[in-house]
Amino acid sequence: MADIDPKLETGRCPGPSYTDMLHADTRRAPDYLLMESVPDLGDAPLSTERYTSADYKAREDALMWPNVWQFAAREEDMPDTGDSVVYEIGDKSFLLIRQPNGEVRAFYNVCLHRGRKLRTESGPSLQLRCPFHGFTWHNDGSLKEIPCEWDFQHLADRDMALPELKVERWQGFILVTENLDLPSFREWIGPGVEHYDNWRLDECHTAAWVGKVIPANWKVTSEAFMEAWHSIVTHPQILGFTADANTRYDLYGDHMNRAITPSAALSPHLKGKDQFHVFKALAEFTGSGDARSRRGGVTENEDLRGFDPADPWLARKVLAAAGRESFGAATGLDFSDATDSEMLDNLTYNIFPNWSPWGGFAPNILYRWRPWGDADHCLMEVRILMRTPKGEKAPKSAPMFLVPDGEPFAAASHLIGTALAGVFDQDMGNLPHVQEGLKASHNRQIELGHYQESRIRQFAQTMEKYLSGELPKPA
């Protein structure tokens, strides 16, 4: 881990830091929360071309996407033998299939005869029969049948198995890459991946899955979720229980970073508010409480559980204790050693290039952003991962609910909750205008904050390493 850059010490929001909150935690904070990693990446502006140019998108498609580990599915999307998932990115289409031995294999979703997609939807598969002429493969990718085989004698000595991708499984995620020489996922991603070892996201299942096509580039959209300081203008309703500008940002290698936004703590932008204001603001945000929330269901009249009413971290301690109790009762799992931070805070890790599995315990949010058609659109996906109750089998994921064109995230409130949908809709109110503004820019560049937007800069620099050929490094 890097030491804190001295220049950044003076460039932090005034007031108690996230580290101060860790020192006041009711549990001993692990090293992976205490240690900071903030290398200095400079302050050069970024070109608007990376968000607007069709040529830039083409370079991403050719040089970056085939050479990274991509999150293609969750285990619970395809739990049974023969289950398949169609995963698409850019112009590529891949087909993941669960094998009889439990392994997952991934193939290019293309008939080797005339190029039709073998499947257009995920679902059970007994065999892979092309709907055009009937060329058929077994689920393990080996050729089963060629109709009118007498006319294809020239293929008799050729390998007609479906071309495969490299597959790995990590924390319940199924990962694929076209680059068969890429190092293992853990080696490729580097430092930071070990933080998840204690959080065990493989013990979670997808409780809700929502997608929405956004009229903005996938990087514009993902980067809106890489910093918290837009909350003061975009999400003012959360300031009473979210220490937005006190967020800590950490950068690891080329492929991972995190922001830890303290929850159950007042924003530094609010003055003269006490701990009971936190309870009140949170109750107003979540309503009667929501099982999908890390902090829902506690009001200002909640039993203080023996904590000192004058404690400056009262809300964090009370709400974390309530979360350990409620989530423990719901799942049969033991959260007694989990820190207040891991029960409450927004541990928003990003894995290059396009997904964000939150850390910690209790419900975990998962984001994925994919290019969609052209440089001006993307598909944003939100999953809520819930802990599977002890002794129970994880339920199979329901299909993604795609928000109809022109409808807000509020159309998915029945799945992700009214409060969370409202936050997303506030973000979506900005993003189309960001995309339009980037195209209208006179100087064709954007400026980033040195610290609070350092995660955006890190991933922009990583992208340039792929486009220049510096990455990937072979196994």
C-alpha positions as CSV (number, residue, x, y, z in Angstrom):
1,M,0.0,0.0,0.0
2,A,1.2,3.5,-0.8
3,D,1.7,6.1,1.9
4,I,-0.6,9.1,1.8
5,D,0.8,11.7,-0.6
6,P,1.6,14.8,1.5
7,K,0.0,17.0,-1.1
8,L,-3.3,15.2,-0.5
9,E,-3.2,15.6,3.2
10,T,-4.1,19.3,2.7
11,G,-6.5,18.4,0.0
12,R,-9.1,16.5,2.1
13,C,-12.4,17.7,3.3
14,P,-12.3,19.3,6.8
15,G,-13.7,17.4,9.7
16,P,-13.5,13.8,10.9
17,S,-12.1,11.4,8.4
18,Y,-13.3,7.9,7.5
19,T,-10.2,6.7,9.4
20,D,-11.4,8.6,12.5
21,M,-14.6,6.7,12.2
22,L,-12.8,3.4,12.0
23,H,-10.9,4.2,15.2
24,A,-14.3,4.8,16.9
25,D,-15.7,1.5,15.6
26,T,-17.2,-1.0,18.0
27,R,-15.1,-3.7,16.4
28,R,-11.4,-3.7,15.6
29,A,-11.1,-2.6,12.0
30,P,-9.1,-4.9,9.7
31,D,-6.0,-3.7,8.0
32,Y,-7.7,-3.7,4.6
33,L,-10.0,-0.9,5.8
34,L,-7.3,1.1,7.7
35,M,-4.6,1.2,5.1
36,E,-4.8,3.8,2.4
37,S,-3.4,3.6,-1.1
38,V,-3.3,7.0,-2.9
39,P,-0.6,7.2,-5.6
40,D,-0.3,10.6,-7.3
41,L,-1.6,10.3,-10.8
42,G,-1.1,13.9,-11.8
43,D,-3.7,16.5,-12.9
44,A,-3.6,16.4,-16.7
45,P,-7.0,16.9,-18.3
46,L,-8.9,14.1,-20.1
47,S,-10.0,14.3,-23.7
48,T,-13.7,14.3,-24.5
49,E,-12.9,12.0,-27.4
50,R,-12.8,9.0,-25.0
51,Y,-16.6,9.5,-24.4
52,T,-17.8,10.7,-27.8
53,S,-15.7,9.3,-30.6
54,A,-16.8,6.3,-32.7
55,D,-13.1,5.7,-33.5
56,Y,-12.2,5.6,-29.8
57,K,-15.0,3.0,-29.2
58,A,-13.6,0.9,-32.1
59,R,-10.2,0.9,-30.5
60,E,-11.8,-0.2,-27.2
61,D,-13.6,-3.0,-28.9
62,A,-10.4,-4.2,-30.7
63,L,-7.7,-3.6,-28.0
64,M,-9.3,-3.5,-24.6
65,W,-12.5,-5.7,-24.3
66,P,-10.8,-8.9,-25.7
67,N,-7.9,-8.6,-23.3
68,V,-9.6,-8.2,-19.9
69,W,-11.5,-10.4,-17.5
70,Q,-15.2,-9.6,-17.9
71,F,-18.0,-10.3,-15.5
72,A,-20.4,-12.4,-17.6
73,A,-22.8,-14.0,-15.1
74,R,-23.4,-15.0,-11.5
75,E,-23.5,-18.6,-10.4
76,E,-27.2,-18.3,-9.5
77,D,-28.0,-17.2,-13.0
78,M,-27.2,-20.7,-14.2
79,P,-27.2,-23.1,-11.3
80,D,-28.3,-26.3,-13.1
81,T,-26.7,-28.6,-15.7
82,G,-27.6,-27.3,-19.2
83,D,-28.4,-23.8,-18.0
84,S,-27.0,-21.2,-20.4
85,V,-26.4,-17.4,-20.3
86,V,-26.0,-15.3,-23.4
87,Y,-23.5,-12.5,-22.6
88,E,-23.0,-9.7,-25.1
89,I,-20.5,-6.9,-25.2
90,G,-20.2,-4.6,-28.1
91,D,-20.5,-6.6,-31.3
92,K,-19.5,-9.9,-29.5
93,S,-21.9,-12.6,-28.3
94,F,-20.8,-15.4,-26.0
95,L,-22.6,-18.4,-24.6
96,L,-21.9,-19.8,-21.2
97,I,-23.2,-23.3,-20.4
98,R,-23.2,-25.3,-17.1
99,Q,-21.6,-28.7,-17.7
100,P,-22.7,-32.0,-15.9
101,N,-19.7,-31.8,-13.6
102,G,-20.7,-28.3,-12.5
103,E,-18.0,-26.5,-14.5
104,V,-18.9,-23.6,-16.8
105,R,-17.7,-23.4,-20.3
106,A,-18.0,-20.4,-22.6
107,F,-18.2,-20.4,-26.4
108,Y,-18.5,-17.8,-29.1
109,N,-22.2,-17.7,-29.7
110,V,-21.9,-18.2,-33.5
111,C,-22.8,-21.1,-35.8
112,L,-19.7,-22.2,-37.8
113,H,-21.8,-22.7,-40.9
114,R,-23.3,-19.3,-41.8
115,G,-22.6,-17.3,-38.7
116,R,-26.1,-17.1,-37.1
117,K,-26.2,-16.7,-33.4
118,L,-26.9,-20.1,-31.8
119,R,-29.0,-18.7,-29.0
120,T,-30.6,-15.2,-28.6
121,E,-31.8,-15.8,-25.0
122,S,-30.5,-17.3,-21.8
123,G,-32.2,-20.5,-20.6
124,P,-32.0,-24.3,-20.4
125,S,-30.1,-26.0,-23.2
126,L,-30.2,-29.7,-24.2
127,Q,-28.1,-29.0,-27.3
128,L,-27.0,-26.1,-29.5
129,R,-29.0,-26.3,-32.7
130,C,-28.7,-23.5,-35.1
131,P,-32.2,-22.3,-36.0
132,F,-31.1,-21.4,-39.6
133,H,-30.0,-24.8,-41.1
134,G,-29.7,-27.1,-38.1
135,F,-26.0,-27.5,-37.5
136,T,-25.9,-28.9,-34.0
137,W,-23.4,-29.0,-31.2
138,H,-23.4,-30.7,-27.8
139,N,-23.4,-28.5,-24.7
140,D,-19.6,-29.1,-24.3
141,G,-19.1,-27.5,-27.7
142,S,-18.3,-30.7,-29.7
143,L,-20.0,-31.1,-33.0
144,K,-23.1,-33.3,-32.9
145,E,-24.7,-33.1,-36.4
146,I,-24.4,-31.6,-39.8
147,P,-27.6,-31.8,-41.9
148,C,-27.0,-33.0,-45.4
149,E,-23.6,-34.1,-44.3
150,W,-22.9,-35.5,-47.8
151,D,-22.4,-31.9,-49.0
152,F,-19.8,-31.1,-46.3
153,Q,-17.2,-33.8,-46.9
154,H,-14.6,-31.1,-47.0
155,L,-15.2,-30.5,-43.2
156,A,-14.6,-34.1,-42.2
157,D,-11.0,-33.6,-41.1
158,R,-11.5,-30.2,-39.6
159,D,-12.0,-29.3,-36.0
160,M,-15.6,-28.1,-35.9
161,A,-15.8,-27.7,-32.1
162,L,-17.1,-24.3,-31.0
163,P,-14.2,-21.9,-30.2
164,E,-14.0,-21.3,-26.5
165,L,-13.1,-18.5,-24.1
166,K,-11.1,-18.8,-20.9
167,V,-13.4,-19.0,-17.8
168,E,-12.8,-18.4,-14.1
169,R,-15.1,-18.2,-11.1
170,W,-14.6,-15.9,-8.2
171,Q,-16.9,-14.9,-5.3
172,G,-20.0,-16.2,-7.2
173,F,-19.0,-14.3,-10.4
174,I,-18.4,-16.1,-13.6
175,L,-15.6,-14.4,-15.5
176,V,-14.6,-14.8,-19.2
177,T,-11.8,-13.5,-21.4
178,E,-11.0,-13.9,-25.1
179,N,-7.3,-13.8,-24.3
180,L,-6.3,-17.3,-23.5
181,D,-2.9,-16.1,-22.4
182,L,-4.2,-13.7,-19.8
183,P,-3.1,-14.4,-16.2
184,S,-5.5,-15.7,-13.6
185,F,-8.2,-13.2,-12.5
186,R,-6.6,-12.7,-9.0
187,E,-3.1,-12.2,-10.6
188,W,-4.5,-9.9,-13.3
189,I,-6.4,-7.7,-10.9
190,G,-3.6,-7.5,-8.3
191,P,-3.8,-5.9,-4.8
192,G,-7.2,-5.3,-3.3
193,V,-8.9,-8.5,-4.5
194,E,-8.1,-10.2,-1.2
195,H,-10.4,-7.8,0.7
196,Y,-13.4,-9.9,-0.6
197,D,-12.1,-13.1,1.0
198,N,-13.8,-12.2,4.3
199,W,-17.0,-10.9,2.7
200,R,-17.9,-14.1,0.8
201,L,-20.1,-12.8,-2.0
202,D,-20.4,-16.4,-3.1
203,E,-22.8,-16.8,-0.2
204,C,-25.1,-14.2,-1.8
205,H,-27.7,-14.5,-4.4
206,T,-29.3,-12.0,-6.8
207,A,-32.5,-10.8,-5.2
208,A,-33.2,-8.1,-7.8
209,W,-31.8,-7.3,-11.2
210,V,-32.7,-4.2,-13.2
211,G,-31.3,-2.8,-16.4
212,K,-31.8,0.5,-18.2
213,V,-30.5,1.8,-21.5
214,I,-28.9,5.2,-20.8
215,P,-28.3,7.9,-23.5
216,A,-24.7,8.3,-22.4
217,N,-21.4,6.6,-23.0
218,W,-20.7,3.7,-20.6
219,K,-17.7,5.5,-19.1
220,V,-19.7,8.7,-18.5
221,T,-22.2,6.5,-16.7
222,S,-19.8,4.4,-14.7
223,E,-17.7,7.4,-13.7
224,A,-20.8,9.0,-12.2
225,F,-20.6,6.3,-9.6
226,M,-16.8,6.7,-8.9
227,E,-17.1,9.8,-6.7
228,A,-19.5,10.8,-3.9
229,W,-19.1,14.6,-3.9
230,H,-21.8,15.2,-6.4
231,S,-24.3,14.3,-3.7
232,I,-24.4,17.8,-2.3
233,V,-26.2,19.0,-5.5
234,T,-27.6,15.8,-7.0
235,H,-28.7,13.9,-3.9
236,P,-29.4,16.4,-1.1
237,Q,-31.8,14.1,0.6
238,I,-29.0,11.7,1.7
239,L,-26.8,14.3,3.3
240,G,-28.4,13.9,6.7
241,F,-26.9,10.3,6.9
242,T,-24.1,10.3,4.4
243,A,-20.7,11.8,4.9
244,D,-20.3,12.4,1.2
245,A,-17.2,14.6,1.1
246,N,-15.5,12.6,3.8
247,T,-15.3,9.7,1.4
248,R,-11.9,8.0,1.2
249,Y,-10.6,6.9,-2.2
250,D,-8.0,4.2,-2.7
251,L,-6.3,3.0,-5.9
252,Y,-4.8,-0.4,-6.4
253,G,-2.6,-1.3,-9.4
254,D,-4.3,-0.9,-12.8
255,H,-7.5,-2.7,-12.3
256,M,-9.2,-2.0,-9.0
257,N,-10.1,1.0,-6.8
258,R,-12.5,1.8,-4.1
259,A,-14.4,4.6,-2.5
260,I,-15.6,4.2,1.1
261,T,-18.4,6.6,1.8
262,P,-19.3,6.7,5.5
263,S,-23.0,6.2,6.3
264,A,-25.0,6.9,9.4
265,A,-22.8,10.0,9.7
266,L,-23.6,13.7,8.9
267,S,-22.4,15.3,5.7
268,P,-19.7,17.9,6.5
269,H,-21.9,20.3,4.5
270,L,-24.5,20.2,7.3
271,K,-23.9,22.3,10.4
272,G,-25.6,22.4,13.7
273,K,-27.2,18.9,13.4
274,D,-27.0,16.2,16.1
275,Q,-27.0,12.4,16.0
276,F,-30.8,12.2,16.2
277,H,-31.0,14.2,13.0
278,V,-29.2,11.2,11.4
279,F,-31.9,8.8,12.6
280,K,-34.6,11.2,11.4
281,A,-33.1,11.8,7.9
282,L,-32.6,8.1,7.4
283,A,-36.1,7.2,8.5
284,E,-37.5,9.7,6.0
285,F,-35.3,8.3,3.2
286,T,-36.2,4.6,3.8
287,G,-39.7,5.1,4.9
288,S,-40.8,2.1,7.1
289,G,-37.5,0.3,6.3
290,D,-36.4,-1.9,3.5
291,A,-34.7,-5.3,3.8
292,R,-32.6,-4.3,0.7
293,S,-31.0,-1.4,2.6
294,R,-28.0,-1.6,4.8
295,R,-29.5,1.0,7.1
296,G,-33.2,0.8,6.9
297,G,-35.8,0.3,9.6
298,V,-34.3,2.3,12.6
299,T,-36.0,5.5,13.7
300,E,-35.0,8.3,16.1
301,N,-37.0,6.5,18.8
302,E,-35.0,3.3,18.4
303,D,-33.6,1.8,21.6
304,L,-30.1,3.2,21.9
305,R,-28.9,-0.3,22.9
306,G,-26.8,0.9,25.8
307,F,-24.8,3.5,23.9
308,D,-24.2,7.0,25.2
309,P,-26.7,9.5,23.7
310,A,-23.8,12.0,23.7
311,D,-21.5,9.8,21.7
312,P,-20.6,11.7,18.4
313,W,-20.8,8.3,16.6
314,L,-24.1,7.2,18.2
315,A,-26.0,6.7,15.0
316,R,-23.3,4.5,13.5
317,K,-23.1,2.3,16.5
318,V,-26.8,1.9,17.0
319,L,-27.5,1.2,13.3
320,A,-24.7,-1.2,13.0
321,A,-25.9,-3.1,16.0
322,A,-29.4,-3.2,14.6
323,G,-28.1,-4.4,11.3
324,R,-26.2,-7.3,12.9
325,E,-29.3,-8.3,14.7
326,S,-31.8,-8.0,11.9
327,F,-29.7,-9.5,9.1
328,G,-28.5,-12.3,11.5
329,A,-32.1,-13.2,12.3
330,A,-33.1,-13.2,8.7
331,T,-30.2,-15.3,7.5
332,G,-29.1,-17.4,10.4
333,L,-25.6,-16.1,9.9
334,D,-23.3,-14.6,12.5
335,F,-22.3,-10.9,11.9
336,S,-21.0,-10.4,15.5
337,D,-17.5,-9.7,14.4
338,A,-18.4,-7.5,11.5
339,T,-17.3,-3.9,11.9
340,D,-19.7,-1.0,12.0
341,S,-18.2,0.1,8.7
342,E,-18.8,-3.3,7.0
343,M,-22.4,-3.3,8.1
344,L,-23.2,0.3,7.1
345,D,-20.8,2.0,4.8
346,N,-20.8,2.2,1.0
347,L,-17.7,0.2,0.1
348,T,-17.9,0.9,-3.7
349,Y,-15.1,-1.0,-5.3
350,N,-14.7,-0.8,-9.1
351,I,-13.1,-3.5,-11.2
352,F,-11.7,-2.5,-14.5
353,P,-13.3,-1.8,-16.9
354,N,-17.0,-1.9,-16.2
355,W,-18.3,-3.4,-12.9
356,S,-18.6,-2.6,-9.3
357,P,-19.3,-5.2,-6.6
358,W,-19.8,-3.5,-3.3
359,G,-17.8,-4.8,-0.4
360,G,-18.9,-5.5,3.2
361,F,-21.8,-7.5,4.6
362,A,-25.6,-7.4,4.6
363,P,-27.1,-6.5,1.1
364,N,-24.4,-5.7,-1.5
365,I,-25.1,-3.6,-4.6
366,L,-23.6,-4.7,-7.9
367,Y,-23.3,-2.5,-10.9
368,R,-22.3,-3.3,-14.5
369,W,-22.1,-0.9,-17.5
370,R,-21.9,-2.1,-21.1
371,P,-21.6,-0.2,-24.4
372,W,-24.9,-0.4,-26.2
373,G,-25.0,0.2,-29.9
374,D,-22.9,3.3,-30.2
375,A,-20.6,5.6,-28.2
376,D,-23.6,7.6,-27.0
377,H,-25.5,4.8,-25.2
378,C,-24.9,2.1,-22.6
379,L,-26.8,-0.5,-20.6
380,M,-26.6,0.1,-16.9
381,E,-27.4,-2.9,-14.7
382,V,-28.1,-2.9,-11.0
383,R,-28.3,-6.1,-8.9
384,I,-29.1,-6.4,-5.2
385,L,-27.2,-9.3,-3.7
386,M,-28.7,-10.7,-0.5
387,R,-27.1,-13.3,1.8
388,T,-28.6,-16.7,1.3
389,P,-30.0,-18.0,4.6
390,K,-27.8,-20.6,6.3
391,G,-28.6,-24.1,5.1
392,E,-30.7,-23.0,2.2
393,K,-29.9,-23.3,-1.5
394,A,-29.6,-20.0,-3.3
395,P,-32.7,-19.3,-5.5
396,K,-32.1,-18.9,-9.2
397,S,-31.9,-15.4,-10.5
398,A,-35.0,-13.9,-12.0
399,P,-34.4,-12.5,-15.5
400,M,-33.2,-8.9,-15.7
401,F,-36.1,-6.4,-15.7
402,L,-35.3,-4.0,-18.5
403,V,-36.8,-0.6,-17.8
404,P,-38.9,0.4,-20.8
405,D,-37.5,3.1,-23.0
406,G,-38.5,6.5,-21.7
407,E,-39.4,5.2,-18.3
408,P,-37.3,6.1,-15.1
409,F,-35.7,3.7,-12.7
410,A,-38.8,4.4,-10.6
411,A,-40.5,1.8,-12.8
412,A,-38.4,-0.8,-11.0
413,S,-39.2,0.4,-7.5
414,H,-40.9,-2.8,-6.8
415,L,-37.6,-4.6,-7.2
416,I,-34.9,-2.1,-5.9
417,G,-37.0,0.1,-3.6
418,T,-38.3,3.6,-4.0
419,A,-35.4,5.3,-2.3
420,L,-32.7,3.7,-4.4
421,A,-34.6,4.1,-7.6
422,G,-35.0,7.8,-6.8
423,V,-31.2,8.2,-6.3
424,F,-30.6,6.6,-9.7
425,D,-33.1,8.8,-11.4
426,Q,-31.4,11.8,-10.0
427,D,-28.1,10.6,-11.5
428,M,-29.9,9.9,-14.8
429,G,-31.1,13.4,-14.9
430,N,-27.5,14.5,-15.4
431,L,-26.0,11.9,-17.7
432,P,-27.7,12.7,-21.1
433,H,-26.7,16.3,-20.6
434,V,-23.1,15.3,-19.8
435,Q,-22.9,13.3,-23.0
436,E,-24.4,16.3,-25.0
437,G,-22.0,18.7,-23.2
438,L,-19.0,16.6,-24.0
439,K,-19.9,16.8,-27.7
440,A,-20.4,20.5,-27.5
441,S,-17.1,21.2,-25.6
442,H,-15.0,24.0,-27.1
443,N,-11.6,22.9,-25.7
444,R,-12.4,19.1,-25.9
445,Q,-11.2,18.3,-22.5
446,I,-12.4,17.8,-18.9
447,E,-10.7,18.6,-15.6
448,L,-10.8,16.3,-12.6
449,G,-10.4,16.9,-8.9
450,H,-7.0,15.7,-7.7
451,Y,-8.3,13.4,-5.0
452,Q,-12.1,13.0,-5.2
453,E,-12.0,12.0,-8.9
454,S,-8.7,10.1,-8.8
455,R,-10.5,6.8,-9.5
456,I,-11.7,8.2,-12.8
457,R,-8.2,9.2,-13.7
458,Q,-6.8,5.8,-12.7
459,F,-9.1,3.9,-15.0
460,A,-8.6,6.5,-17.8
461,Q,-4.8,5.8,-17.6
462,T,-5.4,2.1,-17.5
463,M,-7.5,2.3,-20.7
464,E,-4.7,4.2,-22.4
465,K,-2.3,1.4,-21.5
466,Y,-4.6,-1.1,-23.3
467,L,-5.0,1.1,-26.3
468,S,-1.3,1.7,-26.6
469,G,-0.4,-2.0,-26.2
470,E,1.3,-1.6,-22.8
471,L,-1.4,-3.9,-21.4
472,P,-2.2,-6.8,-21.2
473,K,0.8,-8.4,-19.7
474,P,1.0,-12.1,-20.6
475,A,0.8,-14.8,-18.0
